Amino acid sequence: MQNILFWFRNDLRLHDNEALIQATKAGNVIPVYIFDERQFINTPLGFKRTGTFRAKFLIEAVENLRDNLQKIGSNLIVKVGKPEEILAQLAEKYEAVAVYASKEVTQEETIIEANLSKKLKPLNIEIELVWIATLYHARDLPFQINFLPDVFTEFRKKVERSAKIRRTFDAPKTLPKVDKSVDLGEMPTLESLGYEKPKFDKRSVLAFRGGETSALYRLDEYIWDKDLPKTYKETRNGLVGGDYSTKFSAWLSLGCISPRTIYEEVKKYEKEVEANESTYWIIFELIWRDYFHFIALKFGTRIFKQSGVKNDLMKQWKRNQEVFEKWKNGETGVPFIDANMKELKLTGFMSNRGRQNVACFLSKDLGIDWTWGAAYFESQLIDYDVCSNWGNWNYVAGVGNDPREDRYFNIGRQADMYDKDGEYVKLWLPELCKVPAEKVHFAGLLSKTEQKTFDVNLGVDYPNPIIDVKKWLKS
């Protein structure tokens, strides 16, 4: 039987992996994962492109994939380097007739696909790329991609009305044994990739662990054990704890779980327990994820440029590294912003509500180049997804697909709405723990007497605000 190299990318799972199923039909599958060395370099902004939390989660996911492959008789070749070079070498070495993989849409990934194709061509080896990343298949959209609606609501209505969601694929029960002569390579460690092991912060919303096994466990826990889908819409803007939102995004980002698997489980819950606005809202969020994926497909490199999807060349952005560092480290003197940025720095996660606020603050209040913020999120977020991250930053910075011109978050009002008692701010900024709830979000305005009373010395224990926060009281 002919050999097929199967290249795992952002699809680190056996269930609902159509690319893998197609590969098994074509020949004897040899699974491969390559840690792309370019993902672990330093950025010009002084932090690693992939931060410690993301790197840890990725290693765990690949380890779990290898374990799951071994359980069905196979194994996983693991290498560190440039995928296009290593895959071509492996394909030639093991006389593969084709390389199968999932299809990606953004610039770096598609360049790697093209370069791999060029290297395989003289060897007479095919490359087969299969679309598996989204809830709705690209071929099932009721329009050509260049006619993708500019507004999400229009996109959602069209796909809900005219497109069908395909059924999931079962995981293969067995795969061929990988020959003993095959060099499986060494699984990298955090240390070998140049990282120190991150400390777990007990304030973290969850102890995220990478891999398909953890993904399916979280799905089962959230939907069936804790019966949480029925209240999702009411709790999704929460800030503290593991259960205010699904947290599926971490596993979705590496493809440890597929959006269709989540969709089918929610549909099962609706049938067996209850269907309401909350259960629909989980699916609604998956459709948003799809939309950003198709935005990236339509607009290409524009999502990474300052001018964004709108190609707005008039907006001017500041490049003040000192101010950016204060934002990055949670030292702006705006408690709601700082608490969120501390959580991100110390745990690799931040709520959706937090992300919108800190992105708005950086781009609209500070006027700092939004692409810096997007790059920092890329480094830090465990659930970093290239399309969702850059699409959302485009949206909030006002250069993306937001139907409302210059949407702006009044940070003071947001803090009051979503953290009225100051519980979240005090969790991440314990230096403000004695400041009463009604004053904590505007701690920068405390008088000298109040500072003494509440045991906080502005400019020493907690920074003075870097902007005039009084503006949020007026509007």
C-alpha positions in Angstrom: 0.0 0.0 0.0 1.3 3.5 -0.9 2.5 5.8 1.9 0.7 9.1 2.7 2.2 11.7 4.9 -0.4 13.3 7.1 0.6 16.8 8.3 -1.2 17.9 11.4 -1.5 21.7 11.7 -4.3 23.5 13.6 -6.3 20.3 13.6 -4.8 18.4 16.6 -7.6 15.8 16.9 -8.8 12.5 15.5 -12.6 13.1 15.7 -14.2 15.1 12.9 -11.0 15.4 11.0 -12.0 15.0 7.3 -8.5 15.6 6.1 -7.3 12.6 8.1 -10.2 10.5 6.9 -9.4 11.3 3.3 -5.8 10.5 3.9 -6.7 7.0 5.3 -8.6 6.2 2.2 -5.7 7.2 0.0 -3.1 5.0 1.6 -0.9 4.1 4.6 -0.9 7.1 6.8 2.3 8.4 8.5 1.3 11.2 10.9 3.6 14.2 11.3 3.6 17.4 13.4 6.2 20.1 13.0 6.8 22.9 15.5 7.6 25.8 13.2 10.7 27.4 14.5 9.6 30.8 13.2 6.7 30.8 15.7 9.2 30.9 18.7 11.3 33.9 17.8 11.3 37.3 19.4 9.1 40.1 17.9 10.5 43.6 17.2 8.4 44.7 20.3 10.6 42.7 22.6 8.4 39.7 23.5 8.2 36.2 22.0 5.9 35.6 19.1 4.4 32.6 21.0 4.4 33.3 24.7 5.0 30.7 27.4 1.3 29.9 28.1 0.6 29.3 24.4 3.7 27.2 24.0 2.9 25.1 27.0 -0.7 24.5 25.7 0.6 23.6 22.3 3.1 21.0 23.6 0.4 19.4 25.7 -1.9 19.2 22.7 0.7 17.6 20.5 1.6 15.1 23.3 -2.0 14.2 23.7 -2.4 13.7 19.9 0.6 11.3 20.0 -0.9 9.4 22.9 -4.3 9.1 21.1 -2.6 8.0 17.9 -0.7 5.3 19.8 -4.0 4.1 21.3 -5.2 3.2 17.8 -2.0 1.6 16.6 -0.2 4.5 15.0 2.3 7.1 16.2 3.5 10.7 15.5 6.7 12.0 13.9 7.6 15.2 15.8 10.1 17.7 14.4 11.2 21.3 15.0 12.1 23.4 12.0 10.5 24.7 8.8 7.5 22.5 7.9 7.9 23.0 4.1 11.5 21.7 4.2 11.0 18.9 6.7 7.9 17.6 5.1 9.5 17.4 1.6 12.5 15.5 3.1 10.2 13.1 5.0 7.9 12.6 2.0 10.9 11.7 -0.2 12.6 9.5 2.5 9.4 7.4 3.1 8.4 7.4 -0.6 5.1 9.0 0.1 2.8 9.6 -3.0 1.1 12.6 -1.3 1.0 14.9 1.7 -2.4 15.5 3.2 -3.3 18.4 5.5 -6.0 20.8 6.5 -6.3 24.1 4.5 -5.4 27.4 6.2 -6.3 30.9 4.9 -3.8 33.5 6.3 -0.6 34.7 4.6 2.2 32.8 6.4 0.3 29.5 6.4 -0.6 29.8 2.7 3.0 30.7 1.8 4.2 27.6 3.6 1.6 25.5 1.6 2.8 27.1 -1.7 6.5 26.5 -0.8 5.8 22.9 0.2 4.0 22.4 -3.1 7.0 23.7 -5.0 9.3 21.4 -3.2 7.1 18.3 -3.8 6.5 18.9 -7.5 9.9 17.8 -8.8 9.5 14.7 -6.5 6.2 14.0 -8.2 4.4 14.1 -4.8 0.9 15.5 -4.5 -0.3 17.9 -1.8 -3.9 17.6 -0.9 -5.4 20.4 1.3 -8.8 19.8 2.9 -11.1 22.5 4.4 -12.0 21.6 8.0 -11.6 24.8 10.1 -15.2 26.2 10.1 -18.7 25.4 11.1 -20.0 26.1 7.6 -17.9 24.6 4.8 -16.4 27.3 2.4 -18.0 25.5 -0.5 -21.4 25.6 1.1 -21.6 29.4 1.4 -24.5 30.9 -0.5 -22.2 33.4 -2.2 -18.7 33.6 -3.7 -16.1 34.7 -1.1 -15.6 38.1 -2.9 -19.3 38.8 -2.2 -18.9 38.1 1.5 -21.2 40.6 3.3 -19.4 43.5 5.0 -21.7 43.2 8.1 -21.8 40.1 10.3 -25.6 40.2 10.7 -26.2 40.0 7.0 -23.7 37.1 6.7 -25.3 35.2 9.6 -28.8 35.6 8.2 -27.7 34.4 4.8 -25.9 31.3 6.0 -28.6 30.4 8.5 -31.2 30.6 5.8 -29.4 29.0 2.9 -26.4 26.9 4.1 -26.4 23.5 5.8 -23.9 22.5 8.4 -22.2 19.2 7.4 -22.2 16.2 9.8 -19.1 15.4 11.8 -16.8 12.5 11.0 -16.1 9.7 13.5 -12.5 9.3 14.7 -10.7 6.4 13.0 -10.8 3.3 15.1 -7.4 2.1 13.9 -4.6 3.4 11.8 -1.7 1.5 10.3 1.4 0.9 12.5 4.2 3.3 11.8 7.3 1.2 10.8 10.0 0.8 13.5 12.6 2.2 11.1 10.8 5.6 11.1 12.6 8.2 13.2 9.8 9.6 15.4 11.9 12.5 16.7 11.9 14.1 20.2 9.0 16.0 21.7 10.3 19.4 22.5 10.1 20.8 26.0 9.4 24.4 27.0 13.1 24.6 28.0 14.3 23.3 24.6 12.2 25.9 22.9 13.7 28.6 25.1 11.0 29.1 27.8 10.8 28.8 31.5 7.9 26.9 32.9 5.1 29.3 33.8 3.8 29.4 37.3 0.1 28.5 37.7 -1.8 31.4 39.2 -4.7 30.2 41.5 -6.8 33.1 40.3 -6.8 31.6 36.7 -10.3 31.0 35.3 -9.3 27.4 34.4 -6.3 25.1 34.5 -6.1 24.9 30.7 -4.6 21.7 29.4 -4.0 21.2 25.7 -5.3 18.3 23.7 -8.3 16.6 22.3 -8.9 14.6 25.5 -9.2 17.8 27.6 -11.3 19.5 24.9 -13.9 16.7 24.9 -13.9 16.6 28.7 -14.6 20.3 28.9 -17.4 20.0 26.3 -19.0 17.2 28.4 -18.5 19.0 31.7 -19.9 22.3 30.4 -22.9 20.9 28.7 -23.9 17.8 30.6 -22.2 17.8 34.0 -22.8 21.4 34.9 -25.9 22.1 32.7 -24.6 25.5 31.7 -25.8 26.1 28.1 -29.2 27.3 29.3 -27.7 30.3 31.0 -24.8 31.1 28.7 -26.3 34.4 27.3 -26.8 35.8 30.8 -23.4 34.9 32.1 -21.1 35.3 29.0 -20.0 38.8 30.0 -18.6 37.6 33.3 -15.1 38.1 34.5 -14.4 35.7 37.3 -14.4 31.9 37.4 -14.4 29.1 34.9 -18.1 28.9 34.0 -19.3 32.3 33.0 -18.4 31.3 29.4 -17.7 28.0 27.6 -13.9 28.5 27.3 -14.0 26.2 24.3 -11.9 28.8 22.3 -8.6 27.5 23.7 -9.2 24.1 22.2 -10.8 25.4 19.1 -7.7 27.5 18.4 -5.5 24.4 17.9 -8.3 22.3 16.5 -8.3 20.0 19.5 -12.1 20.2 19.0 -14.1 21.1 15.9 -16.8 23.7 15.8 -19.2 21.1 14.3 -18.6 18.8 17.3 -19.7 21.6 19.6 -22.6 22.5 17.4 -23.9 18.8 17.4 -23.6 18.6 21.1 -25.5 21.8 21.7 -28.2 20.6 19.3 -28.4 17.3 21.2 -28.8 19.4 24.5 -31.5 21.4 22.9 -33.4 18.3 21.9 -32.9 16.5 25.2 -33.0 19.3 27.8 -33.9 22.8 26.6 -33.6 25.1 23.6 -33.5 28.8 24.4 -31.7 32.0 23.5 -28.6 30.9 25.5 -28.2 27.6 23.6 -28.6 29.5 20.3 -26.0 32.1 21.5 -23.3 29.4 21.7 -23.9 28.6 18.1 -24.1 32.3 17.3 -20.5 32.7 18.7 -19.3 29.9 16.4 -20.8 31.7 13.4 -18.9 34.9 14.5 -15.7 32.7 14.5 -16.6 31.5 10.9 -17.2 35.1 9.8 -13.7 36.2 10.8 -12.3 33.2 9.1 -14.0 34.1 5.8 -13.0 37.8 6.3 -9.4 36.6 6.4 -10.0 34.6 3.3 -11.5 37.5 1.4 -9.2 40.3 2.5 -5.9 38.5 2.8 -3.0 40.5 4.1 -5.1 43.6 4.8 -6.2 42.2 8.2 -2.6 42.6 9.4 -2.0 46.2 8.2 -2.6 49.4 10.2 -5.2 50.5 7.6 -7.1 47.3 8.1 -9.9 45.7 6.1 -11.3 49.2 5.5 -7.9 50.3 4.0 -8.2 53.5 6.0 -5.0 55.3 5.2 -6.2 58.5 7.0 -6.0 57.2 10.5 -2.7 58.0 12.2 -1.3 55.8 14.9 1.2 56.6 17.6 4.2 54.3 18.2 5.1 55.1 21.8 6.8 52.1 23.2 6.8 53.5 26.8 3.0 53.9 26.8 2.5 50.6 25.2 4.6 48.9 27.9 2.4 50.4 30.6 -0.7 49.0 28.8 1.0 45.6 28.3 2.0 45.3 32.0 -1.3 46.6 33.5 0.3 49.9 34.7 -2.0 52.5 33.1 -3.7 53.7 36.4 -7.1 52.6 35.0 -8.1 49.7 37.3 -10.4 48.0 34.9 -7.8 48.0 32.1 -4.9 47.0 34.4 -6.8 44.1 36.1 -7.5 42.6 32.6 -4.0 43.1 31.4 -2.6 41.5 34.7 -4.9 38.5 34.2 -3.6 38.1 30.6 0.0 38.5 31.6 -0.2 36.0 34.5 -2.5 33.4 33.1 -2.7 33.7 29.3 -6.4 34.3 29.3 -8.8 37.3 29.4 -12.6 37.5 29.0 -14.3 38.7 25.8 -15.5 41.7 27.7 -12.0 42.5 28.9 -10.6 42.1 25.4 -13.0 44.6 23.9 -12.2 47.1 26.6 -8.4 46.9 26.6 -8.3 46.9 22.8 -10.5 50.0 22.7 -8.4 51.7 25.3 -5.2 51.1 23.5 -6.4 52.1 20.1 -9.0 54.9 20.9 -7.9 56.4 24.2 -4.1 56.0 23.8 -4.1 56.1 20.0 -1.4 53.5 19.9 -0.9 51.4 16.8 -3.5 48.6 17.2 -1.3 46.1 15.4 1.0 46.2 18.5 -1.9 45.1 20.7 -2.9 42.4 18.3 0.7 41.1 18.2 0.8 41.1 22.1 -2.5 39.1 22.2 -0.9 36.7 19.6 1.9 36.1 22.0 -0.1 35.8 25.3 -3.5 34.3 24.6 -3.8 30.5 25.1 -6.7 30.7 22.7 -5.0 32.7 20.0 -6.6 32.2 16.7 -5.1 34.2 13.8 -8.5 35.1 12.1 -10.5 35.8 15.2 -7.7 37.8 16.9 -6.8 40.1 14.0 -10.4 40.3 12.8 -11.5 41.5 16.3 -8.7 44.0 16.6 -9.6 45.4 13.1 -13.2 45.7 14.4 -12.5 47.4 17.7 -9.8 49.7 16.2 -12.3 51.0 13.7 -10.6 49.7 10.6 -12.6 46.5 10.2 -16.2 45.3 9.7 -18.1 47.3 12.3 -21.3 48.8 11.0 -21.1 51.5 13.7 -18.6 54.2 12.8 -16.1 54.9 15.6 -17.6 52.5 18.2 -16.2 53.6 21.6 -16.2 52.0 25.0 -16.6 54.3 28.0 -14.3 52.3 30.3 -15.8 53.8 33.5 -19.3 52.8 32.4 -18.2 49.4 31.3 -16.4 48.8 34.6 -19.6 49.8 36.5 -21.8 47.6 34.4 -19.6 44.4 34.5 -17.7 44.8 37.8 -20.0 46.9 39.9 -18.7 45.6 43.2 -15.1 45.8 42.1 -14.6 42.0 42.7 -12.6 41.5 39.5 -10.4 44.6 39.9 -9.6 43.7 43.5 -8.8 40.1 42.6 -6.1 41.2 40.2 -5.1 44.5 41.9 -4.9 43.6 45.6 -3.3 46.9 46.3 -6.8 48.4 45.8 -8.6 45.9 48.0 -9.5 48.5 50.7 -10.9 51.0 48.2 -14.8 50.9 48.4 -16.6 49.6 45.3 -18.0 52.9 44.4 -14.6 54.5 44.1 -12.3 51.6 43.0 -12.8 52.1 39.3 -11.7 55.7 39.5 -8.9 55.1 42.1 -6.8 57.7 40.3 -9.1 60.4 41.5 -8.7 59.6 45.2 -7.8 62.5 47.4 -4.8 62.4 49.7 -7.1 61.8 52.7 -8.9 59.0 50.9 -5.6 57.4 49.9 -4.6 57.4 53.6 -8.0 56.0 54.6 -8.0 53.2 52.0 -4.3 52.4 52.5 -3.1 53.1 48.9 -0.5 55.6 47.9 -1.0 56.7 44.2 2.2 56.8 42.3 3.8 54.4 44.7 1.4 51.4 45.4 -0.6 52.0 42.3 0.2 54.2 39.3 -1.5 57.6 38.6 -3.7 57.4 35.4 -1.9 58.0 32.2 -5.0 59.7 30.7 -7.7 62.0 32.0 -10.2 59.6 33.5 -12.7 62.4 34.3 -13.9 62.3 30.7 -15.8 59.0 31.5 -17.7 60.7 34.3 -19.0 63.4 31.9 -20.2 61.2 29.1 
